Amino acid sequence: MSRIAIPQTIPAESQAVVDAVSRQLKLTPNLFRIMAQSPHALNGWASLQGALAKTLDVKTRDGIALAVSRVNGCQYCLSAHSYVASQLVGLSDDEIRRNRRGESESPRVAAAVAFARKLVETRGKVAAGDLDTVRAAGYSDANIVEIIALSAQFLLTNFVNNAFDTEIDFPVVDEEVV
């Protein structure tokens, strides 16, 4: 059970972001009902998400979301990102499972999701070899900054959901089944 009431009323300052998410997903996720209570937090997240949607490719971004969410033990985000990866991005169930582990069938994506996983596990204190590996896969230093920023974006939603134990409104996945 959530440790916060899921609001049904959205503040006017948050409505545009919530409407955009709702149109895309065909539902208003509980996460966004909660975050909408602080228009500053929601709009800050939306600005970051909008800018980062122009980085890398969607499959890599979703892979990073899955890897980061698993490291953080965020059941809500694992379920939400698994749904999005499957239904909207077209990732296979096998690729989704791999991404959760920080892996991929694509060597290039594997480098990015493994780096994101290591980044979160080490609280950003990655080794020089970790940077060398992601660079060897063809990522520029600008791309590495983008992987870090994407990881931070997903940390925010992981933390909100973990703190409030947000009721999951997506098909629930078992984070231990990878």
Disulfide bonds with the S-S distance in Angstrom:
none
